[in-house]
Amino acid sequence: MIIPPYLKKGDTVYIVAPAKAIDNESVVVTQKTLERWGLNVRISPHCLGRDHYFSGTDAARLADFQWGLDAPEVSAIMCARGGYGCVRIIEQLSWERFLQHPKWLIGFSDITLFHHKTQQLGVQSIHGIMPLGFTSGSNCSKSTLQKSLFGDSFIVKGPNSPHNISGDVSGQIIGGNMTLIYSLLGTPLTYHFQDKILFLEDVGEHIYKIDRMLYALRMSGAFQKIKGLILGGFTEMEDTEVPFGKTLEELILEQVSKLDIPVAFGFPIGHTQENQAITLGKTVRLTVQKTGATLFI
């Protein structure tokens, strides 16, 4: 797996909005933070634009993102926010120059699509806080992103959980937003799960839809291939008018409890105020007990 060059003072971070529109304040706050880290910041032409739901037309967002992939002076591409829209441009992107000059891709949620593409190409990327969350995100969310970009090791701790399944494994970590991963099943971008540590998170989904996605992942053989499972934030979950009758933990354990792999619940990663960074595609160690879990990045 290719590790893009870690950042140093004076390097350039390119902020681009490949999906939903974003407000000016979030970008300004992020720019000031990155500059305090000693980095230069360049804002894409349509980053603060709006075309209905999106930050720009498909053509505009494609051009903005392509420039970031191609520009040798850019050391990291930070996506401004998720939402929806990356799938509308990914097939038109060229990754040739990106592979000639690999750089860090930063984001989460809808950006899971781009993360997986970079991993298919053999390049690591960073699942972490984006400008939309910089005004409300925790200091730890920002500091772990900084450490990831500058090449410093750290650990991420998961809470005590009676639902955890104990174990100690090492492997390449992949994953992100479960809805995106589910939507890629059966496509050329479907994940390769063999011997990976899988991370999942999601937001704003009905419990029955979570159940459907978990069944699809198990029936596709995904869960049977992985070495470990990490569950991040599953926030703003919705129930049906007649209660579905099962918790998130119960649904997950129905699918994986007999697979003899460690399972860790409640990691501070995803659509939560604390959204600690993880380097996707990196070989990590996961230790899990009922009293908590640790991910060594």
N, C-alpha and C positions, 0 to 999 in steps of 0.2 A: 504494500500500500504506500503510495507517494505521500510524503508529508510536505505540504507547502512551506516555504521559508517562514520561520517565525518572525514576527514583526520586531522592528527596532525603531527608536525615535527618528522621526523624519519620514517614515513610510506613510503611504497614502491609503486611506479607507474611502471607498466609493459607496455612498448611500443611494439606493435605488428602490423604487416601489413597483415591483412586478405584478402586483395584484390590486388590492383595495386602496382607495385614496387615504391619505394621512394628513393630519393637521400640521401646521407650521411649527407650533411650540414644541412638539415632540422631537422634531428634527433639530431644532435649535439647541435644545437641552442636550441631545446626544452629541451634536457637533462640539459643544463646549466641553463635554466630558472627555471625548476622544482627544481633543486638543490638550487637555490637562495631562493626558497620558503621553504627550509628546508626538502625537500623530497629526498628519495633515488630513483634511477632509475635503472631498469633492462630492457635490450633490448632483444627481442626474437631472437632465433638463426637465423631465416631466414628473419628478418626484413629488412635487407639491401641486400637481395638476389634478383635474377631475374630468372624467368622462362617465357621467352617470355613477355607477357603483365603483368604477375603477379609477386609478390615478391617471389614466390616459387610454387612448385607443389601443387595441392589440398591437398595431404596427408601432406606435410610440413606445409602449412598454417593451416590446421586443428589441427595438433599436437601442433603448437605454441599457437593457441588460446585456445585449451583445457587445456594446462598447466596453462595459466593465470586464467581460470575459476576455476581450481581445487586448485591452490596453496594458502594455508591459509595465507602465508606471504605477498601476494599481496593485497593492499587496493584499487587499482584502475587500470583498464585496459584502456590505451589510444591507440586508433587505429591511426596508422600513417597517413593514408589517405583513401579516398574512391576509386572512379573509378568504378570498377565492380569486383565481385568475391565472395562476402559474401554468395550469394545464393548457390554457389557450395559446401559450407561446412556446412551450418546451419543444415541440416537434420541429419548429423552425430555427432553433438555436444551433449555431455551429460551435463545437467545443475544441476545434483543432488548435487554435492559439492558446486557449486555456491550458491545454496539455503541454504546450511548449513552454509556458510560463505559469505553472500552477499557483493558485492563490487561495486564500481562505474564503469560504462562503459561510455567512453567518445568518441565522434565523431559525424559526420553528413554525409550527402550525402548517399553513399551506406551503411553506418553504420546504417541507418534508420531501416534496416532489423533486426539487433541485438537489437536496442532500442525497437522495437515492441515486440520481443520475451521476453525481460526482463519485459515489462509491462504486457504481458500475464501471466507471472509467478508471478506478483504482486510486482515487484521491480522497484524503481525509477532509472533513468539514466540521463546522462547529454548530451544534444545536444550542442556541442561547438567546438571551434577551435581545429585543429589537427596539428601535426608536419609540414605537408606540408604547412600550412599557418602561421607558427610561424615567419618566416623571414619577411613576408610582412604584417601580420595582425596587427590591431590596438592595442594600449595599453588597450583599453576598452575590446576588445575581450579576452585578457589574464587575465585582472583583474576580469572580471565577471566569468571566469572559476575558478580562484583562490577562489573567494567568494563562488561559488557553491560547490567546493570541501571541503572547510573548514567550511561550514554551515552558512555563513553570508547572510542575506537578502539584496535584492536590487531591483531596478525597471528598466525596459527597456522601453524607450520612442519611440513611433512611430511618424512620421512627420505629419504635416498638410496635409490633403488630401480631396478634394471635393467629393471623391468617398466613404469616410468612412460612415458607417451607425452607428449612435449613439446607445449607450447602456452601461449597467453596469452589468456584470455577474461574478459569481465565479464558478469554476469547475476544474476538473482534466484536465491538458493539455496533449495532445497527438499529434503525427504527425512527420513531417520531410519532406523528399524529396517526392514530389508528384508523380513522376514516379514510385518510389518504392511502395508507398501506392497503387497506381493504379494497379501495377503488382500483388499485393497480393489479390485483390478482387476475391472471389470465392475459395480461397485456405484455408487450415487449419490455416494460419497465417493472415487471413483477420482481419481488425480492428473492434473493437467494439466501435461504435461512440456515443452510447446513452449518452446524458447529458455531453458530453465532450466539451472542447474548443479545436478546431482543428487548428494546425499550418501547413502551407504549404510553401514550397520553391522549386525552381528548377533552372537548368542551362542548356544552350545550346540546348533547345528544339524549334522545329518549333511551330509557333502560332497555326497552325491547330491541332497539336498533343496535345497542351495544351487544346484546345477546346474539343477534343475527351475525354481526361481524366476527364475534368470537367463534361461533359455529363455522363460519366460512374459513377462518384461519386454521381451525383444527381439521376440517374436512379437506382442505387443500394440502395438508401435511406439514404446514408451517411449524406448528407447536411440537410435532414429533421430531423435528430436525434440530431445534435449538438446544443450547447448553444451559441457558438460564433466562429468566424473565424478570424484567424490572417494570413496575407500574408507577408512573408518575402521577401528575394531577389529573383527576377525572372530575372536572368542576362543572357546576351549573347543569347537572344531570336532571332530566325531566322524567316524571312518571306519567303513566296513562291515567285517564279519569277513573277507571277501575284499576286499582294498584296492581302492578305487575307481580309483586309478591316475592321478589328476590333482590338481594343487595348486589352491588358490583362485585364485591369479594366472592360471594357465592357463585356468581356467573363465571368468574375467571377460574375458580377452583374446580368447577364442574368439568372444565376443559383440560386442565393441566395437572391436577393433583396426583394423578397416577403415572406421571411421566418421569419421575425420578430426576427432577431438575430443581435447582433453587429458585424460589419465587419471592420477590421482595415488593411489598406494597408501600405506597405513600411517599415515594421519593419526591423531593422538592424541585421538580422539573416539569415544565409545561405551562399551562394557562393558570398560573398561580402568582401571587405577589413575589414569592421567592422562586425564581426560575434559574437554577444553577446551570452552568454550562457543562456540556459533555462533548468530547471530540468523537464524532461518529467515524467509524472505520478504524479506530485505534484499538489495539489489543489492551484490554483492561482486566482487572481482577474484581470479582464480585464475591463477597462473603455475606451470608445470610444466616441469622438466628431469629428466634422469637423475640429476643430483646433488642433487635435492630439489625440494620444491614449497612455495609460499607462498600462503596464503589471507588476503587483506586484508579484515578485517571492518569 
